[in-house]
Amino acid sequence: MLAELSALQSRYTFALERVDIDENPDLSARFNAKVPVLAVDGEILCCHFLDAPALIDELTRND
């Protein structure tokens, strides 16, 4: 997912923050079986695989 997100950053402007869930017991308990997880503004957008159309929709929603 990270490689796909990096590729999209060349076309869309967005900040990417990586979070290691193993450093936070609450996140580890919540997302352990769902990693990788992509959240936009605190809302889960997709798990396991990048949903590129959904992400692009989010990124272009206010354009």
mmCIF file of the N, C-alpha and C atoms, coordinates in Angstrom:
data_MODEL
# 
_entry.id   MODEL 
# 
loop_
_atom_site.group_PDB 
_atom_site.id 
_atom_site.type_symbol 
_atom_site.label_atom_id 
_atom_site.label_alt_id 
_atom_site.label_comp_id 
_atom_site.label_asym_id 
_atom_site.label_entity_id 
_atom_site.label_seq_id 
_atom_site.pdbx_PDB_ins_code 
_atom_site.Cartn_x 
_atom_site.Cartn_y 
_atom_site.Cartn_z 
_atom_site.occupancy 
_atom_site.B_iso_or_equiv 
_atom_site.pdbx_formal_charge 
_atom_site.auth_seq_id 
_atom_site.auth_comp_id 
_atom_site.auth_asym_id 
_atom_site.auth_atom_id 
_atom_site.pdbx_PDB_model_num 
ATOM 1   N N  . MET A 1 1  ? 0.829   -1.181 0.000  1.00 0.00 ? 1  MET A N  1 
ATOM 2   C CA . MET A 1 1  ? 0.000   0.000  0.000  1.00 0.00 ? 1  MET A CA 1 
ATOM 3   C C  . MET A 1 1  ? 0.881   1.256  0.000  1.00 0.00 ? 1  MET A C  1 
ATOM 4   N N  . LEU A 1 2  ? 1.987   1.203  0.724  1.00 0.00 ? 2  LEU A N  1 
ATOM 5   C CA . LEU A 1 2  ? 2.864   2.368  0.811  1.00 0.00 ? 2  LEU A CA 1 
ATOM 6   C C  . LEU A 1 2  ? 3.414   2.759  -0.562 1.00 0.00 ? 2  LEU A C  1 
ATOM 7   N N  . ALA A 1 3  ? 3.796   1.791  -1.361 1.00 0.00 ? 3  ALA A N  1 
ATOM 8   C CA . ALA A 1 3  ? 4.319   2.090  -2.703 1.00 0.00 ? 3  ALA A CA 1 
ATOM 9   C C  . ALA A 1 3  ? 3.240   2.734  -3.571 1.00 0.00 ? 3  ALA A C  1 
ATOM 10  N N  . GLU A 1 4  ? 2.024   2.232  -3.477 1.00 0.00 ? 4  GLU A N  1 
ATOM 11  C CA . GLU A 1 4  ? 0.924   2.810  -4.256 1.00 0.00 ? 4  GLU A CA 1 
ATOM 12  C C  . GLU A 1 4  ? 0.619   4.238  -3.796 1.00 0.00 ? 4  GLU A C  1 
ATOM 13  N N  . LEU A 1 5  ? 0.649   4.465  -2.490 1.00 0.00 ? 5  LEU A N  1 
ATOM 14  C CA . LEU A 1 5  ? 0.412   5.810  -1.964 1.00 0.00 ? 5  LEU A CA 1 
ATOM 15  C C  . LEU A 1 5  ? 1.508   6.768  -2.403 1.00 0.00 ? 5  LEU A C  1 
ATOM 16  N N  . SER A 1 6  ? 2.734   6.314  -2.376 1.00 0.00 ? 6  SER A N  1 
ATOM 17  C CA . SER A 1 6  ? 3.851   7.150  -2.812 1.00 0.00 ? 6  SER A CA 1 
ATOM 18  C C  . SER A 1 6  ? 3.695   7.539  -4.276 1.00 0.00 ? 6  SER A C  1 
ATOM 19  N N  . ALA A 1 7  ? 3.249   6.613  -5.096 1.00 0.00 ? 7  ALA A N  1 
ATOM 20  C CA . ALA A 1 7  ? 3.029   6.907  -6.514 1.00 0.00 ? 7  ALA A CA 1 
ATOM 21  C C  . ALA A 1 7  ? 1.921   7.946  -6.694 1.00 0.00 ? 7  ALA A C  1 
ATOM 22  N N  . LEU A 1 8  ? 0.881   7.851  -5.887 1.00 0.00 ? 8  LEU A N  1 
ATOM 23  C CA . LEU A 1 8  ? -0.222  8.812  -5.986 1.00 0.00 ? 8  LEU A CA 1 
ATOM 24  C C  . LEU A 1 8  ? 0.194   10.203 -5.521 1.00 0.00 ? 8  LEU A C  1 
ATOM 25  N N  . GLN A 1 9  ? 1.188   10.299 -4.649 1.00 0.00 ? 9  GLN A N  1 
ATOM 26  C CA . GLN A 1 9  ? 1.640   11.597 -4.169 1.00 0.00 ? 9  GLN A CA 1 
ATOM 27  C C  . GLN A 1 9  ? 2.248   12.440 -5.289 1.00 0.00 ? 9  GLN A C  1 
ATOM 28  N N  . SER A 1 10 ? 2.676   11.811 -6.363 1.00 0.00 ? 10 SER A N  1 
ATOM 29  C CA . SER A 1 10 ? 3.214   12.586 -7.484 1.00 0.00 ? 10 SER A CA 1 
ATOM 30  C C  . SER A 1 10 ? 2.096   13.259 -8.290 1.00 0.00 ? 10 SER A C  1 
ATOM 31  N N  . ARG A 1 11 ? 0.864   12.782 -8.135 1.00 0.00 ? 11 ARG A N  1 
ATOM 32  C CA . ARG A 1 11 ? -0.276  13.368 -8.855 1.00 0.00 ? 11 ARG A CA 1 
ATOM 33  C C  . ARG A 1 11 ? -1.203  14.182 -7.966 1.00 0.00 ? 11 ARG A C  1 
ATOM 34  N N  . TYR A 1 12 ? -1.230  13.862 -6.671 1.00 0.00 ? 12 TYR A N  1 
ATOM 35  C CA . TYR A 1 12 ? -2.129  14.525 -5.724 1.00 0.00 ? 12 TYR A CA 1 
ATOM 36  C C  . TYR A 1 12 ? -1.317  14.992 -4.528 1.00 0.00 ? 12 TYR A C  1 
ATOM 37  N N  . THR A 1 13 ? -1.730  16.082 -3.946 1.00 0.00 ? 13 THR A N  1 
ATOM 38  C CA . THR A 1 13 ? -1.020  16.612 -2.792 1.00 0.00 ? 13 THR A CA 1 
ATOM 39  C C  . THR A 1 13 ? -1.677  16.109 -1.512 1.00 0.00 ? 13 THR A C  1 
ATOM 40  N N  . PHE A 1 14 ? -0.933  15.332 -0.755 1.00 0.00 ? 14 PHE A N  1 
ATOM 41  C CA . PHE A 1 14 ? -1.413  14.883 0.545  1.00 0.00 ? 14 PHE A CA 1 
ATOM 42  C C  . PHE A 1 14 ? -0.230  14.476 1.410  1.00 0.00 ? 14 PHE A C  1 
ATOM 43  N N  . ALA A 1 15 ? -0.415  14.646 2.699  1.00 0.00 ? 15 ALA A N  1 
ATOM 44  C CA . ALA A 1 15 ? 0.608   14.231 3.663  1.00 0.00 ? 15 ALA A CA 1 
ATOM 45  C C  . ALA A 1 15 ? 0.349   12.782 4.042  1.00 0.00 ? 15 ALA A C  1 
ATOM 46  N N  . LEU A 1 16 ? 1.407   12.071 4.258  1.00 0.00 ? 16 LEU A N  1 
ATOM 47  C CA . LEU A 1 16 ? 1.308   10.662 4.611  1.00 0.00 ? 16 LEU A CA 1 
ATOM 48  C C  . LEU A 1 16 ? 2.023   10.455 5.943  1.00 0.00 ? 16 LEU A C  1 
ATOM 49  N N  . GLU A 1 17 ? 1.300   9.941  6.912  1.00 0.00 ? 17 GLU A N  1 
ATOM 50  C CA . GLU A 1 17 ? 1.876   9.664  8.219  1.00 0.00 ? 17 GLU A CA 1 
ATOM 51  C C  . GLU A 1 17 ? 1.811   8.172  8.475  1.00 0.00 ? 17 GLU A C  1 
ATOM 52  N N  . ARG A 1 18 ? 2.963   7.567  8.657  1.00 0.00 ? 18 ARG A N  1 
ATOM 53  C CA . ARG A 1 18 ? 3.023   6.140  8.978  1.00 0.00 ? 18 ARG A CA 1 
ATOM 54  C C  . ARG A 1 18 ? 2.948   5.976  10.482 1.00 0.00 ? 18 ARG A C  1 
ATOM 55  N N  . VAL A 1 19 ? 2.137   5.039  10.934 1.00 0.00 ? 19 VAL A N  1 
ATOM 56  C CA . VAL A 1 19 ? 1.978   4.769  12.358 1.00 0.00 ? 19 VAL A CA 1 
ATOM 57  C C  . VAL A 1 19 ? 2.277   3.294  12.595 1.00 0.00 ? 19 VAL A C  1 
ATOM 58  N N  . ASP A 1 20 ? 3.192   3.023  13.511 1.00 0.00 ? 20 ASP A N  1 
ATOM 59  C CA . ASP A 1 20 ? 3.522   1.650  13.876 1.00 0.00 ? 20 ASP A CA 1 
ATOM 60  C C  . ASP A 1 20 ? 2.569   1.226  14.992 1.00 0.00 ? 20 ASP A C  1 
ATOM 61  N N  . ILE A 1 21 ? 1.584   0.402  14.659 1.00 0.00 ? 21 ILE A N  1 
ATOM 62  C CA . ILE A 1 21 ? 0.579   0.025  15.658 1.00 0.00 ? 21 ILE A CA 1 
ATOM 63  C C  . ILE A 1 21 ? 1.164   -0.792 16.797 1.00 0.00 ? 21 ILE A C  1 
ATOM 64  N N  . ASP A 1 22 ? 2.319   -1.407 16.583 1.00 0.00 ? 22 ASP A N  1 
ATOM 65  C CA . ASP A 1 22 ? 2.936   -2.196 17.651 1.00 0.00 ? 22 ASP A CA 1 
ATOM 66  C C  . ASP A 1 22 ? 3.416   -1.320 18.800 1.00 0.00 ? 22 ASP A C  1 
ATOM 67  N N  . GLU A 1 23 ? 3.536   -0.018 18.577 1.00 0.00 ? 23 GLU A N  1 
ATOM 68  C CA . GLU A 1 23 ? 3.953   0.903  19.627 1.00 0.00 ? 23 GLU A CA 1 
ATOM 69  C C  . GLU A 1 23 ? 2.782   1.387  20.472 1.00 0.00 ? 23 GLU A C  1 
ATOM 70  N N  . ASN A 1 24 ? 1.553   1.036  20.078 1.00 0.00 ? 24 ASN A N  1 
ATOM 71  C CA . ASN A 1 24 ? 0.364   1.495  20.798 1.00 0.00 ? 24 ASN A CA 1 
ATOM 72  C C  . ASN A 1 24 ? -0.564  0.296  21.013 1.00 0.00 ? 24 ASN A C  1 
ATOM 73  N N  . PRO A 1 25 ? -0.705  -0.179 22.247 1.00 0.00 ? 25 PRO A N  1 
ATOM 74  C CA . PRO A 1 25 ? -1.525  -1.364 22.509 1.00 0.00 ? 25 PRO A CA 1 
ATOM 75  C C  . PRO A 1 25 ? -2.981  -1.220 22.044 1.00 0.00 ? 25 PRO A C  1 
ATOM 76  N N  . ASP A 1 26 ? -3.551  -0.023 22.151 1.00 0.00 ? 26 ASP A N  1 
ATOM 77  C CA . ASP A 1 26 ? -4.937  0.178  21.707 1.00 0.00 ? 26 ASP A CA 1 
ATOM 78  C C  . ASP A 1 26 ? -5.066  0.006  20.197 1.00 0.00 ? 26 ASP A C  1 
ATOM 79  N N  . LEU A 1 27 ? -4.134  0.610  19.452 1.00 0.00 ? 27 LEU A N  1 
ATOM 80  C CA . LEU A 1 27 ? -4.169  0.469  17.993 1.00 0.00 ? 27 LEU A CA 1 
ATOM 81  C C  . LEU A 1 27 ? -3.874  -0.967 17.581 1.00 0.00 ? 27 LEU A C  1 
ATOM 82  N N  . SER A 1 28 ? -2.950  -1.600 18.256 1.00 0.00 ? 28 SER A N  1 
ATOM 83  C CA . SER A 1 28 ? -2.614  -2.983 17.943 1.00 0.00 ? 28 SER A CA 1 
ATOM 84  C C  . SER A 1 28 ? -3.825  -3.895 18.136 1.00 0.00 ? 28 SER A C  1 
ATOM 85  N N  . ALA A 1 29 ? -4.540  -3.706 19.219 1.00 0.00 ? 29 ALA A N  1 
ATOM 86  C CA . ALA A 1 29 ? -5.730  -4.521 19.481 1.00 0.00 ? 29 ALA A CA 1 
ATOM 87  C C  . ALA A 1 29 ? -6.830  -4.242 18.449 1.00 0.00 ? 29 ALA A C  1 
ATOM 88  N N  . ARG A 1 30 ? -6.952  -2.990 18.037 1.00 0.00 ? 30 ARG A N  1 
ATOM 89  C CA . ARG A 1 30 ? -8.028  -2.603 17.112 1.00 0.00 ? 30 ARG A CA 1 
ATOM 90  C C  . ARG A 1 30 ? -7.749  -3.015 15.668 1.00 0.00 ? 30 ARG A C  1 
ATOM 91  N N  . PHE A 1 31 ? -6.481  -2.897 15.223 1.00 0.00 ? 31 PHE A N  1 
ATOM 92  C CA . PHE A 1 31 ? -6.179  -3.056 13.801 1.00 0.00 ? 31 PHE A CA 1 
ATOM 93  C C  . PHE A 1 31 ? -5.266  -4.224 13.448 1.00 0.00 ? 31 PHE A C  1 
ATOM 94  N N  . ASN A 1 32 ? -4.854  -5.015 14.398 1.00 0.00 ? 32 ASN A N  1 
ATOM 95  C CA . ASN A 1 32 ? -3.847  -6.041 14.146 1.00 0.00 ? 32 ASN A CA 1 
ATOM 96  C C  . ASN A 1 32 ? -4.137  -6.898 12.912 1.00 0.00 ? 32 ASN A C  1 
ATOM 97  N N  . ALA A 1 33 ? -5.341  -7.384 12.767 1.00 0.00 ? 33 ALA A N  1 
ATOM 98  C CA . ALA A 1 33 ? -5.681  -8.260 11.634 1.00 0.00 ? 33 ALA A CA 1 
ATOM 99  C C  . ALA A 1 33 ? -6.026  -7.481 10.371 1.00 0.00 ? 33 ALA A C  1 
ATOM 100 N N  . LYS A 1 34 ? -6.061  -6.156 10.447 1.00 0.00 ? 34 LYS A N  1 
ATOM 101 C CA . LYS A 1 34 ? -6.480  -5.347 9.302  1.00 0.00 ? 34 LYS A CA 1 
ATOM 102 C C  . LYS A 1 34 ? -5.324  -4.619 8.616  1.00 0.00 ? 34 LYS A C  1 
ATOM 103 N N  . VAL A 1 35 ? -4.124  -4.725 9.128  1.00 0.00 ? 35 VAL A N  1 
ATOM 104 C CA . VAL A 1 35 ? -2.978  -3.984 8.613  1.00 0.00 ? 35 VAL A CA 1 
ATOM 105 C C  . VAL A 1 35 ? -2.645  -4.421 7.198  1.00 0.00 ? 35 VAL A C  1 
ATOM 106 N N  . PRO A 1 36 ? -2.309  -3.523 6.305  1.00 0.00 ? 36 PRO A N  1 
ATOM 107 C CA . PRO A 1 36 ? -2.250  -2.083 6.501  1.00 0.00 ? 36 PRO A CA 1 
ATOM 108 C C  . PRO A 1 36 ? -3.634  -1.444 6.459  1.00 0.00 ? 36 PRO A C  1 
ATOM 109 N N  . VAL A 1 37 ? -3.733  -0.317 7.130  1.00 0.00 ? 37 VAL A N  1 
ATOM 110 C CA . VAL A 1 37 ? -4.982  0.440  7.216  1.00 0.00 ? 37 VAL A CA 1 
ATOM 111 C C  . VAL A 1 37 ? -4.701  1.850  6.730  1.00 0.00 ? 37 VAL A C  1 
ATOM 112 N N  . LEU A 1 38 ? -5.624  2.395  5.957  1.00 0.00 ? 38 LEU A N  1 
ATOM 113 C CA . LEU A 1 38 ? -5.496  3.783  5.510  1.00 0.00 ? 38 LEU A CA 1 
ATOM 114 C C  . LEU A 1 38 ? -6.660  4.573  6.079  1.00 0.00 ? 38 LEU A C  1 
ATOM 115 N N  . ALA A 1 39 ? -6.325  5.625  6.819  1.00 0.00 ? 39 ALA A N  1 
ATOM 116 C CA . ALA A 1 39 ? -7.338  6.515  7.372  1.00 0.00 ? 39 ALA A CA 1 
ATOM 117 C C  . ALA A 1 39 ? -7.147  7.903  6.762  1.00 0.00 ? 39 ALA A C  1 
ATOM 118 N N  . VAL A 1 40 ? -8.254  8.559  6.503  1.00 0.00 ? 40 VAL A N  1 
ATOM 119 C CA . VAL A 1 40 ? -8.236  9.927  6.005  1.00 0.00 ? 40 VAL A CA 1 
ATOM 120 C C  . VAL A 1 40 ? -9.023  10.766 6.994  1.00 0.00 ? 40 VAL A C  1 
ATOM 121 N N  . ASP A 1 41 ? -8.356  11.754 7.567  1.00 0.00 ? 41 ASP A N  1 
ATOM 122 C CA . ASP A 1 41 ? -8.976  12.611 8.580  1.00 0.00 ? 41 ASP A CA 1 
ATOM 123 C C  . ASP A 1 41 ? -9.595  11.782 9.707  1.00 0.00 ? 41 ASP A C  1 
ATOM 124 N N  . GLY A 1 42 ? -8.896  10.724 10.109 1.00 0.00 ? 42 GLY A N  1 
ATOM 125 C CA . GLY A 1 42 ? -9.342  9.903  11.230 1.00 0.00 ? 42 GLY A CA 1 
ATOM 126 C C  . GLY A 1 42 ? -10.375 8.845  10.896 1.00 0.00 ? 42 GLY A C  1 
ATOM 127 N N  . GLU A 1 43 ? -10.853 8.820  9.676  1.00 0.00 ? 43 GLU A N  1 
ATOM 128 C CA . GLU A 1 43 ? -11.848 7.831  9.250  1.00 0.00 ? 43 GLU A CA 1 
ATOM 129 C C  . GLU A 1 43 ? -11.173 6.747  8.419  1.00 0.00 ? 43 GLU A C  1 
ATOM 130 N N  . ILE A 1 44 ? -11.446 5.489  8.725  1.00 0.00 ? 44 ILE A N  1 
ATOM 131 C CA . ILE A 1 44 ? -10.855 4.376  7.985  1.00 0.00 ? 44 ILE A CA 1 
ATOM 132 C C  . ILE A 1 44 ? -11.400 4.372  6.560  1.00 0.00 ? 44 ILE A C  1 
ATOM 133 N N  . LEU A 1 45 ? -10.497 4.420  5.599  1.00 0.00 ? 45 LEU A N  1 
ATOM 134 C CA . LEU A 1 45 ? -10.885 4.400  4.185  1.00 0.00 ? 45 LEU A CA 1 
ATOM 135 C C  . LEU A 1 45 ? -10.778 2.989  3.606  1.00 0.00 ? 45 LEU A C  1 
ATOM 136 N N  . CYS A 1 46 ? -9.714  2.267  3.978  1.00 0.00 ? 46 CYS A N  1 
ATOM 137 C CA . CYS A 1 46 ? -9.562  0.904  3.472  1.00 0.00 ? 46 CYS A CA 1 
ATOM 138 C C  . CYS A 1 46 ? -8.574  0.128  4.341  1.00 0.00 ? 46 CYS A C  1 
ATOM 139 N N  . CYS A 1 47 ? -8.678  -1.182 4.260  1.00 0.00 ? 47 CYS A N  1 
ATOM 140 C CA . CYS A 1 47 ? -7.798  -2.088 4.995  1.00 0.00 ? 47 CYS A CA 1 
ATOM 141 C C  . CYS A 1 47 ? -7.253  -3.133 4.018  1.00 0.00 ? 47 CYS A C  1 
ATOM 142 N N  . HIS A 1 48 ? -6.080  -3.626 4.317  1.00 0.00 ? 48 HIS A N  1 
ATOM 143 C CA . HIS A 1 48 ? -5.407  -4.680 3.549  1.00 0.00 ? 48 HIS A CA 1 
ATOM 144 C C  . HIS A 1 48 ? -4.885  -4.198 2.197  1.00 0.00 ? 48 HIS A C  1 
ATOM 145 N N  . PHE A 1 49 ? -5.728  -3.567 1.394  1.00 0.00 ? 49 PHE A N  1 
ATOM 146 C CA . PHE A 1 49 ? -5.346  -3.119 0.060  1.00 0.00 ? 49 PHE A CA 1 
ATOM 147 C C  . PHE A 1 49 ? -5.807  -1.682 -0.150 1.00 0.00 ? 49 PHE A C  1 
ATOM 148 N N  . LEU A 1 50 ? -5.081  -0.940 -0.949 1.00 0.00 ? 50 LEU A N  1 
ATOM 149 C CA . LEU A 1 50 ? -5.449  0.439  -1.242 1.00 0.00 ? 50 LEU A CA 1 
ATOM 150 C C  . LEU A 1 50 ? -6.678  0.474  -2.139 1.00 0.00 ? 50 LEU A C  1 
ATOM 151 N N  . ASP A 1 51 ? -7.660  1.240  -1.732 1.00 0.00 ? 51 ASP A N  1 
ATOM 152 C CA . ASP A 1 51 ? -8.831  1.516  -2.570 1.00 0.00 ? 51 ASP A CA 1 
ATOM 153 C C  . ASP A 1 51 ? -8.557  2.860  -3.238 1.00 0.00 ? 51 ASP A C  1 
ATOM 154 N N  . ALA A 1 52 ? -7.795  2.823  -4.324 1.00 0.00 ? 52 ALA A N  1 
ATOM 155 C CA . ALA A 1 52 ? -7.357  4.045  -4.994 1.00 0.00 ? 52 ALA A CA 1 
ATOM 156 C C  . ALA A 1 52 ? -8.522  4.935  -5.428 1.00 0.00 ? 52 ALA A C  1 
ATOM 157 N N  . PRO A 1 53 ? -9.587  4.395  -6.032 1.00 0.00 ? 53 PRO A N  1 
ATOM 158 C CA . PRO A 1 53 ? -10.700 5.266  -6.412 1.00 0.00 ? 53 PRO A CA 1 
ATOM 159 C C  . PRO A 1 53 ? -11.323 6.002  -5.217 1.00 0.00 ? 53 PRO A C  1 
ATOM 160 N N  . ALA A 1 54 ? -11.438 5.327  -4.080 1.00 0.00 ? 54 ALA A N  1 
ATOM 161 C CA . ALA A 1 54 ? -11.996 5.972  -2.887 1.00 0.00 ? 54 ALA A CA 1 
ATOM 162 C C  . ALA A 1 54 ? -11.056 7.058  -2.377 1.00 0.00 ? 54 ALA A C  1 
ATOM 163 N N  . LEU A 1 55 ? -9.771  6.797  -2.396 1.00 0.00 ? 55 LEU A N  1 
ATOM 164 C CA . LEU A 1 55 ? -8.804  7.793  -1.954 1.00 0.00 ? 55 LEU A CA 1 
ATOM 165 C C  . LEU A 1 55 ? -8.825  9.002  -2.889 1.00 0.00 ? 55 LEU A C  1 
ATOM 166 N N  . ILE A 1 56 ? -8.813  8.779  -4.180 1.00 0.00 ? 56 ILE A N  1 
ATOM 167 C CA . ILE A 1 56 ? -8.840  9.884  -5.143 1.00 0.00 ? 56 ILE A CA 1 
ATOM 168 C C  . ILE A 1 56 ? -10.118 10.697 -4.978 1.00 0.00 ? 56 ILE A C  1 
ATOM 169 N N  . ASP A 1 57 ? -11.222 10.029 -4.722 1.00 0.00 ? 57 ASP A N  1 
ATOM 170 C CA . ASP A 1 57 ? -12.474 10.742 -4.465 1.00 0.00 ? 57 ASP A CA 1 
ATOM 171 C C  . ASP A 1 57 ? -12.331 11.643 -3.248 1.00 0.00 ? 57 ASP A C  1 
ATOM 172 N N  . GLU A 1 58 ? -11.728 11.134 -2.185 1.00 0.00 ? 58 GLU A N  1 
ATOM 173 C CA . GLU A 1 58 ? -11.492 11.944 -0.977 1.00 0.00 ? 58 GLU A CA 1 
ATOM 174 C C  . GLU A 1 58 ? -10.591 13.119 -1.270 1.00 0.00 ? 58 GLU A C  1 
ATOM 175 N N  . LEU A 1 59 ? -9.523  12.887 -2.007 1.00 0.00 ? 59 LEU A N  1 
ATOM 176 C CA . LEU A 1 59 ? -8.555  13.926 -2.285 1.00 0.00 ? 59 LEU A CA 1 
ATOM 177 C C  . LEU A 1 59 ? -9.083  15.018 -3.200 1.00 0.00 ? 59 LEU A C  1 
ATOM 178 N N  . THR A 1 60 ? -10.029 14.684 -4.042 1.00 0.00 ? 60 THR A N  1 
ATOM 179 C CA . THR A 1 60 ? -10.547 15.661 -5.011 1.00 0.00 ? 60 THR A CA 1 
ATOM 180 C C  . THR A 1 60 ? -11.939 16.174 -4.645 1.00 0.00 ? 60 THR A C  1 
ATOM 181 N N  . ARG A 1 61 ? -12.448 15.750 -3.526 1.00 0.00 ? 61 ARG A N  1 
ATOM 182 C CA . ARG A 1 61 ? -13.819 16.102 -3.113 1.00 0.00 ? 61 ARG A CA 1 
ATOM 183 C C  . ARG A 1 61 ? -14.050 17.603 -3.061 1.00 0.00 ? 61 ARG A C  1 
ATOM 184 N N  . ASN A 1 62 ? -13.103 18.368 -2.578 1.00 0.00 ? 62 ASN A N  1 
ATOM 185 C CA . ASN A 1 62 ? -13.288 19.809 -2.413 1.00 0.00 ? 62 ASN A CA 1 
ATOM 186 C C  . ASN A 1 62 ? -12.690 20.632 -3.542 1.00 0.00 ? 62 ASN A C  1 
ATOM 187 N N  . ASP A 1 63 ? -12.277 19.993 -4.618 1.00 0.00 ? 63 ASP A N  1 
ATOM 188 C CA . ASP A 1 63 ? -11.695 20.737 -5.753 1.00 0.00 ? 63 ASP A CA 1 
ATOM 189 C C  . ASP A 1 63 ? -12.740 21.422 -6.567 1.00 0.00 ? 63 ASP A C  1 
# 
